[in-house]
Amino acid sequence: MKKYKLPEVENIVNDELATGLEWLLREGARKMLQSALEMEVSEYIERCQDQLEEKGHQQVVRNGYHKPRELTTGIGKIPIRQPRVHNRRKGCQFTSAILPKYARRAPSIDTLIPTLYLKGISTSSFPEALEAILGKDAPGLSAANIVRLKTIWDEERKAWENRDLSDKHYAYLWVDGIYFNVRLEPDRPCMLVIVGATANGKKELVVIADGERESKLSWQTVLCDLKSRGLINAPAVAVGDGGLGFWPALEEEFPTTKHQRCWVHKTANVLDKLPKKLHKDAKGLLHQMYLSATKDDALEVYDRFLNLYQDKYPKACDCLVKDKDVLFTFYDFPALHWQHLRTTNPVESPFATVRHRTRQTKGCGSRNATLAMVFKLGLEAQKTWKRLRGHKMVHLVLEGVKFVDGEILKAA
C-alpha cells in the first residue's frame, strides 16, 4: 500500500473537495436554469391556451424535450434538457429568451439576471449557482451584489431618462404598454415603451417609463418630456394598438404624426368577436387585407369582409370599421418598410417572455427594481436589432417625400 506524505495527503483532500464543490455548483446551476426554462414554457403555453384548432384542440402544446445538450459555463459544462413546444400555427415558433435554440455558452449577466428576476426568481436564489453559470463574468455574485447591481442599473436608467435628444429625428415610432405583477404593489405597473427608427434605419429605445394604465396623461407626460429634452421634429408615423391613451396625447404633442394601428392586435380583437369555427377564414381575409399590393386592393378585401360578416357578427365588423382610417397608413410609406410598420413587433419581441404575467411571483419586489430590469433587458435587446429593410429610404421619409402604394409619388 502506497504511503503519502502529509502535504500530498492535503493536496489530495483539497482536490477532492474542490471537485465536489464544483459538482455542487454545476448541479445547482443546472437545477436553477432548468427550472427557469420550465417556467418560461409553461407561461408561454398558458398565454396561448385560448388558441384552438377547428376541432377544439389547442394549437400550442408541450411536446417533451429537445435533444439534451451541454452549456459551457465558467466551471465546466452543464447538461440541459430544454422543453419542447409544438406550435401548429404556420410561421410561429417559440424561442426561449433565457437560452436561445443554438446557444452553447452561458448568456451574459446583463441579459440573464433581468430575465430571471422578471420571471420570478428571487434575489436570494441567485448567488452560487448563477456564479457557476456566468463564470468569470460574475465574480462574487452574492445576493448583496445583485442588490447593488440593481441599484447601479436603476441609476443608469435615470441618467438615460435625462439624456439630450436634440440631435435625434425619428422617422417611425412603435409604442406599447407592458404590464407586470409586482409583489409589493397593489396595482400592476405599466411600463410605457417607445422604440424609434433613426435616419440611418437603426432601431433604438426611446422611452421606458413608469405609467398609469396607459392613460392619456401618462403618455402625454412622456411625450412632453421628450420635447423638453430636444425632440422637436415630429415622427412621420407612430405604430401601436388601439387601446392606448397614446393617440390623443400624440394628437396634442405631435399633431402632424400619422397613426398606424398594429395589425396583429387588430386581428386578435376582431377574431375575439367571431365564433372559433370562423377564425380560419376570417383570419385569412384579414391577412389578405394588409398583405395586398395596393391600398385599393386592400379596401376591396375590406369590403368583402364586411359583406360576409356584417349581418351576423356586427361587433367584429365594428371593431374593424372604427379604425379604418388608421389601418392602411403604411401604404403611404416605402414598400420595403411595410413589414415594419404593420405591427408593434419591435416593442413586443424584446419583452415577449416577461409581459402579460397572469400570476404574481416573489421575485419582482418593487416598481423601481422592475423598471430597472426592463430597462436593462431593453438595452441588451437593442444590441441585436437589425436595421430596417430599405434603410437608405428613411431619409426620404424624413425629407417629406410622398409615397403612394409604397412608391415615390411622381410629379404630374
C-alpha positions as CSV (number, residue, x, y, z in Angstrom):
1,M,0.0,0.0,0.0
2,K,1.4,3.4,-1.0
3,K,2.3,5.8,1.8
4,Y,1.7,9.5,1.3
5,K,3.5,12.3,3.0
6,L,1.3,14.9,4.8
7,P,1.5,17.6,2.1
8,E,0.5,15.1,-0.5
9,V,-2.5,14.0,1.6
10,E,-3.6,17.6,2.0
11,N,-3.4,18.2,-1.8
12,I,-5.5,15.0,-2.5
13,V,-8.1,16.1,0.0
14,N,-8.2,19.7,-1.4
15,D,-8.5,18.4,-4.9
16,E,-11.4,16.1,-3.9
17,L,-13.1,18.9,-2.0
18,A,-12.7,21.2,-5.0
19,T,-14.1,18.6,-7.3
20,G,-17.0,18.1,-5.0
21,L,-17.7,21.8,-4.7
22,E,-17.6,22.3,-8.5
23,W,-20.1,19.4,-8.9
24,L,-22.4,21.0,-6.3
25,L,-22.1,24.4,-8.1
26,R,-22.8,22.9,-11.5
27,E,-25.7,20.9,-10.2
28,G,-27.2,24.0,-8.5
29,A,-26.8,25.9,-11.7
30,R,-28.4,23.2,-13.8
31,K,-31.4,23.0,-11.5
32,M,-32.0,26.7,-11.4
33,L,-31.6,27.1,-15.2
34,Q,-33.8,24.0,-15.8
35,S,-36.5,25.4,-13.5
36,A,-36.4,28.8,-15.3
37,L,-36.8,27.1,-18.7
38,E,-39.7,25.0,-17.5
39,M,-41.4,28.1,-16.1
40,E,-40.9,30.1,-19.3
41,V,-42.5,27.3,-21.4
42,S,-45.4,26.9,-19.0
43,E,-46.2,30.6,-19.1
44,Y,-46.0,30.7,-22.9
45,I,-48.4,27.8,-23.3
46,E,-50.7,29.4,-20.7
47,R,-50.8,32.6,-22.7
48,C,-51.8,30.6,-25.8
49,Q,-54.3,28.3,-24.3
50,D,-57.3,30.1,-26.0
51,Q,-55.8,29.5,-29.4
52,L,-57.7,26.4,-30.7
53,E,-58.0,24.5,-33.9
54,E,-61.3,23.9,-35.7
55,K,-61.8,20.6,-33.8
56,G,-61.2,22.4,-30.5
57,H,-57.6,21.1,-29.9
58,Q,-55.0,23.6,-28.6
59,Q,-52.7,24.9,-31.2
60,V,-49.8,25.3,-28.8
61,V,-48.9,22.3,-26.6
62,R,-45.9,20.9,-24.6
63,N,-44.1,18.2,-26.5
64,G,-41.4,16.7,-24.3
65,Y,-37.8,17.9,-24.6
66,H,-35.3,18.7,-27.2
67,K,-32.2,16.5,-27.5
68,P,-30.0,17.0,-24.4
69,R,-27.1,19.4,-24.9
70,E,-24.3,20.9,-22.8
71,L,-23.9,24.5,-21.9
72,T,-20.3,25.7,-21.4
73,T,-20.0,27.7,-18.2
74,G,-17.3,29.2,-16.0
75,I,-16.6,25.9,-14.2
76,G,-17.4,23.4,-16.8
77,K,-20.3,22.0,-18.9
78,I,-23.8,21.8,-17.6
79,P,-26.3,19.2,-19.2
80,I,-29.6,20.9,-20.1
81,R,-32.8,19.4,-21.3
82,Q,-34.7,22.2,-23.0
83,P,-38.5,21.8,-23.0
84,R,-40.0,21.5,-26.5
85,V,-43.1,23.4,-27.6
86,H,-45.3,22.1,-30.5
87,N,-47.0,25.0,-32.3
88,R,-49.4,24.1,-35.0
89,R,-49.7,27.7,-36.3
90,K,-47.8,28.2,-39.5
91,G,-44.9,30.6,-39.2
92,C,-45.0,30.7,-35.4
93,Q,-42.3,29.2,-33.3
94,F,-41.4,29.5,-29.6
95,T,-38.0,30.9,-28.9
96,S,-36.5,30.9,-25.4
97,A,-35.3,34.3,-24.2
98,I,-33.3,32.6,-21.4
99,L,-31.5,30.1,-23.6
100,P,-31.7,30.6,-27.4
101,K,-32.0,27.5,-29.5
102,Y,-28.4,27.1,-30.6
103,A,-26.7,28.7,-27.6
104,R,-23.7,26.6,-26.4
105,R,-22.2,29.1,-24.0
106,A,-23.7,30.8,-20.9
107,P,-25.6,34.1,-21.5
108,S,-24.2,37.4,-20.3
109,I,-25.1,38.7,-16.9
110,D,-26.8,41.8,-18.3
111,T,-29.4,39.6,-20.0
112,L,-29.7,36.6,-17.7
113,I,-30.2,38.4,-14.3
114,P,-33.1,40.7,-15.6
115,T,-34.8,37.9,-17.4
116,L,-34.7,35.5,-14.4
117,Y,-35.7,38.3,-12.0
118,L,-38.7,39.2,-14.1
119,K,-39.6,35.5,-14.4
120,G,-39.9,35.4,-10.6
121,I,-36.6,34.1,-9.2
122,S,-35.9,36.0,-6.0
123,T,-32.6,37.7,-5.3
124,S,-31.7,35.2,-2.5
125,S,-31.9,32.3,-5.1
126,F,-29.2,33.7,-7.4
127,P,-25.8,33.5,-5.7
128,E,-23.5,30.4,-6.2
129,A,-25.5,28.8,-8.9
130,L,-25.5,31.9,-11.1
131,E,-21.8,32.4,-10.4
132,A,-21.3,28.9,-11.9
133,I,-23.5,29.7,-14.9
134,L,-21.8,33.0,-15.7
135,G,-18.3,32.1,-14.7
136,K,-15.8,35.0,-14.9
137,D,-18.5,37.4,-15.9
138,A,-19.9,37.4,-12.4
139,P,-17.2,37.0,-9.7
140,G,-18.6,37.1,-6.2
141,L,-22.2,37.3,-7.3
142,S,-23.8,37.2,-3.9
143,A,-27.3,38.3,-3.1
144,A,-25.9,41.6,-1.8
145,N,-24.0,42.2,-5.0
146,I,-27.2,41.5,-7.0
147,V,-28.9,44.2,-5.0
148,R,-26.0,46.6,-5.7
149,L,-26.3,45.7,-9.4
150,K,-30.0,46.5,-9.4
151,T,-29.1,49.9,-7.8
152,I,-26.5,50.6,-10.4
153,W,-28.8,49.7,-13.2
154,D,-31.5,52.0,-11.7
155,E,-29.0,54.8,-11.6
156,E,-28.1,54.1,-15.2
157,R,-31.8,54.2,-16.2
158,K,-32.3,57.6,-14.5
159,A,-29.3,59.0,-16.3
160,W,-30.6,57.6,-19.6
161,E,-34.0,59.1,-19.0
162,N,-32.4,62.6,-18.8
163,R,-30.2,62.2,-21.9
164,D,-30.2,65.0,-24.5
165,L,-32.3,64.3,-27.6
166,S,-31.7,67.5,-29.6
167,D,-29.8,65.6,-32.3
168,K,-32.5,63.0,-32.8
169,H,-35.1,62.8,-35.6
170,Y,-37.1,59.6,-35.6
171,A,-38.9,58.6,-38.8
172,Y,-41.1,56.0,-37.1
173,L,-42.2,55.2,-33.5
174,W,-43.5,51.9,-32.2
175,V,-45.3,52.2,-28.8
176,D,-46.8,49.8,-26.3
177,G,-47.6,49.3,-22.7
178,I,-46.1,46.3,-20.9
179,Y,-47.7,45.1,-17.6
180,F,-46.0,43.3,-14.8
181,N,-47.2,41.8,-11.5
182,V,-45.2,43.4,-8.6
183,R,-45.5,41.7,-5.2
184,L,-45.2,44.9,-3.2
185,E,-47.7,47.0,-5.3
186,P,-51.5,46.8,-5.1
187,D,-51.8,47.6,-8.9
188,R,-50.0,46.1,-11.8
189,P,-47.5,48.7,-13.0
190,C,-47.5,49.5,-16.7
191,M,-44.2,50.2,-18.4
192,L,-44.6,52.6,-21.3
193,V,-42.2,51.7,-24.1
194,I,-41.3,53.5,-27.3
195,V,-38.8,52.3,-29.9
196,G,-37.8,54.7,-32.7
197,A,-36.2,54.4,-36.2
198,T,-33.4,56.8,-36.8
199,A,-32.3,58.5,-40.0
200,N,-29.9,55.6,-40.8
201,G,-32.6,53.0,-40.3
202,K,-31.4,51.8,-36.9
203,K,-34.0,50.9,-34.2
204,E,-33.3,52.2,-30.7
205,L,-35.0,52.5,-27.4
206,V,-36.5,56.0,-26.9
207,V,-38.6,55.5,-23.8
208,I,-39.0,53.1,-20.9
209,A,-41.2,54.8,-18.3
210,D,-43.4,54.0,-15.4
211,G,-47.0,54.7,-16.5
212,E,-50.5,54.7,-15.1
213,R,-52.5,52.1,-17.1
214,E,-51.5,53.6,-20.5
215,S,-53.6,56.7,-19.8
216,K,-53.5,59.8,-21.9
217,L,-52.0,61.7,-19.0
218,S,-49.2,59.2,-18.7
219,W,-48.4,59.2,-22.4
220,Q,-48.6,63.0,-22.6
221,T,-46.1,63.3,-19.7
222,V,-43.8,61.1,-21.6
223,L,-44.1,63.0,-24.9
224,C,-43.8,66.4,-23.2
225,D,-40.6,65.1,-21.5
226,L,-39.2,64.0,-24.9
227,K,-39.8,67.5,-26.3
228,S,-38.3,69.2,-23.3
229,R,-35.1,67.2,-23.9
230,G,-34.8,68.4,-27.5
231,L,-37.0,66.0,-29.6
232,I,-38.6,68.8,-31.7
233,N,-39.1,67.1,-35.1
234,A,-42.3,65.1,-35.3
235,P,-42.0,61.4,-36.4
236,A,-43.7,60.6,-39.7
237,V,-45.8,57.8,-38.3
238,A,-46.4,56.0,-35.0
239,V,-47.5,52.4,-34.7
240,G,-49.5,51.0,-31.7
241,D,-52.6,49.1,-30.7
242,G,-56.0,50.8,-30.4
243,G,-56.4,50.7,-26.7
244,L,-53.7,53.2,-25.9
245,G,-54.2,56.6,-24.3
246,F,-51.2,57.4,-26.5
247,W,-53.2,58.5,-29.5
248,P,-55.0,61.6,-28.0
249,A,-51.7,62.5,-26.4
250,L,-49.9,62.2,-29.7
251,E,-52.6,64.4,-31.4
252,E,-51.8,67.2,-28.9
253,E,-48.0,67.0,-28.8
254,F,-47.1,65.9,-32.4
255,P,-50.3,66.6,-34.4
256,T,-48.6,66.0,-37.8
257,T,-47.6,62.5,-37.0
258,K,-49.7,59.9,-38.8
259,H,-51.3,56.9,-37.0
260,Q,-50.9,53.2,-37.8
261,R,-52.8,50.6,-35.9
262,C,-51.0,47.3,-35.2
263,W,-52.5,44.6,-37.4
264,V,-51.6,41.8,-35.0
265,H,-53.6,43.4,-32.2
266,K,-56.4,44.3,-34.6
267,T,-56.6,40.7,-36.0
268,A,-56.8,39.3,-32.5
269,N,-59.5,41.7,-31.4
270,V,-61.7,41.0,-34.5
271,L,-61.3,37.2,-34.1
272,D,-62.3,37.5,-30.5
273,K,-65.7,38.7,-31.6
274,L,-66.3,35.8,-34.0
275,P,-67.1,32.1,-33.4
276,K,-64.0,29.9,-33.4
277,K,-65.3,27.9,-36.3
278,L,-65.0,31.1,-38.5
279,H,-61.5,32.0,-37.3
280,K,-59.6,30.4,-40.1
281,D,-61.5,32.0,-43.0
282,A,-61.8,35.4,-41.2
283,K,-58.1,35.4,-40.4
284,G,-57.2,34.6,-44.0
285,L,-59.2,37.6,-45.2
286,L,-57.6,39.9,-42.6
287,H,-54.1,38.7,-43.7
288,Q,-55.1,39.2,-47.4
289,M,-56.2,42.7,-46.5
290,Y,-52.9,44.0,-45.1
291,L,-50.8,42.0,-47.5
292,S,-52.4,43.4,-50.6
293,A,-50.1,45.1,-53.1
294,T,-52.1,48.4,-53.2
295,K,-54.4,50.2,-50.8
296,D,-57.3,49.9,-53.3
297,D,-56.8,46.1,-53.3
298,A,-56.8,46.1,-49.5
299,L,-60.0,48.1,-49.4
300,E,-61.6,45.7,-51.8
301,V,-60.9,42.8,-49.4
302,Y,-62.1,45.0,-46.5
303,D,-65.5,45.5,-48.2
304,R,-65.7,41.8,-48.9
305,F,-65.1,41.1,-45.2
306,L,-67.9,43.4,-44.1
307,N,-70.3,42.0,-46.7
308,L,-69.6,38.5,-45.4
309,Y,-69.8,39.1,-41.6
310,Q,-71.8,42.4,-41.1
311,D,-75.3,40.9,-40.7
312,K,-74.5,38.1,-38.2
313,Y,-71.4,39.5,-36.4
314,P,-71.7,43.3,-36.3
315,K,-69.4,43.6,-33.3
316,A,-66.5,42.1,-35.2
317,C,-67.1,44.4,-38.2
318,D,-67.5,47.4,-35.9
319,C,-64.1,46.6,-34.4
320,L,-62.6,46.8,-37.9
321,V,-64.6,49.8,-39.1
322,K,-63.7,52.1,-36.2
323,D,-60.0,52.1,-37.2
324,K,-60.4,52.0,-40.9
325,D,-58.7,55.4,-41.4
326,V,-55.6,54.3,-39.4
327,L,-55.2,50.6,-40.6
328,F,-53.9,51.4,-44.0
329,T,-51.5,54.3,-43.3
330,F,-48.5,52.1,-44.1
331,Y,-49.4,52.3,-47.8
332,D,-48.2,55.9,-47.8
333,F,-44.6,54.9,-47.0
334,P,-41.9,52.9,-48.8
335,A,-43.0,49.3,-49.6
336,L,-39.7,48.0,-48.1
337,H,-40.8,49.4,-44.7
338,W,-44.3,47.9,-44.8
339,Q,-43.4,44.8,-42.8
340,H,-42.0,47.0,-40.0
341,L,-45.0,49.4,-40.0
342,R,-47.8,46.9,-39.8
343,T,-47.1,45.7,-36.3
344,T,-45.6,46.7,-32.9
345,N,-43.1,43.8,-33.1
346,P,-40.0,45.9,-32.3
347,V,-41.6,46.5,-28.9
348,E,-43.2,43.2,-28.4
349,S,-40.3,40.9,-29.2
350,P,-37.7,42.0,-26.5
351,F,-40.2,41.6,-23.7
352,A,-42.3,38.7,-25.1
353,T,-41.4,36.2,-22.3
354,V,-41.9,38.5,-19.3
355,R,-45.0,40.6,-20.3
356,H,-48.7,39.8,-19.5
357,R,-48.0,37.7,-16.5
358,T,-51.1,36.1,-15.0
359,R,-49.8,35.3,-11.6
360,Q,-47.6,37.1,-9.1
361,T,-44.1,35.9,-8.2
362,K,-41.9,36.7,-5.2
363,G,-39.1,37.9,-7.5
364,C,-40.4,41.3,-8.6
365,G,-40.5,43.2,-5.3
366,S,-40.8,46.9,-6.3
367,R,-41.7,49.1,-9.2
368,N,-38.2,50.6,-9.3
369,A,-36.5,47.2,-9.4
370,T,-38.8,46.0,-12.2
371,L,-38.3,49.2,-14.2
372,A,-34.5,48.8,-13.9
373,M,-34.7,45.2,-15.1
374,V,-36.9,46.1,-18.0
375,F,-34.5,48.9,-18.9
376,K,-31.6,46.6,-18.8
377,L,-33.3,43.9,-20.9
378,G,-34.3,46.6,-23.5
379,L,-30.7,47.8,-23.8
380,E,-29.4,44.3,-24.2
381,A,-32.1,43.5,-26.9
382,Q,-31.2,46.7,-28.7
383,K,-27.7,45.4,-29.3
384,T,-29.1,42.7,-31.6
385,W,-31.6,44.8,-33.5
386,K,-31.1,44.9,-37.3
387,R,-31.6,48.0,-39.4
388,L,-34.9,48.4,-41.3
389,R,-35.2,46.9,-44.7
390,G,-34.7,49.6,-47.2
391,H,-32.9,51.7,-44.6
392,K,-31.5,54.0,-47.3
393,M,-35.0,55.3,-48.0
394,V,-35.6,56.5,-44.4
395,H,-34.0,59.9,-45.2
396,L,-36.7,60.3,-48.0
397,V,-39.4,59.9,-45.4
398,L,-37.7,62.5,-43.1
399,E,-37.5,64.9,-46.0
400,G,-41.2,64.6,-46.6
401,V,-41.1,62.8,-49.9
402,K,-44.6,61.5,-50.7
403,F,-45.3,57.8,-51.4
404,V,-48.4,56.1,-52.8
405,D,-48.8,52.3,-52.5
406,G,-45.1,52.2,-51.5
407,E,-43.7,54.0,-54.5
408,I,-42.5,57.6,-54.7
409,L,-45.3,59.9,-56.0
410,K,-44.1,61.2,-59.4
411,A,-44.9,64.8,-60.3
412,A,-47.6,65.2,-62.9
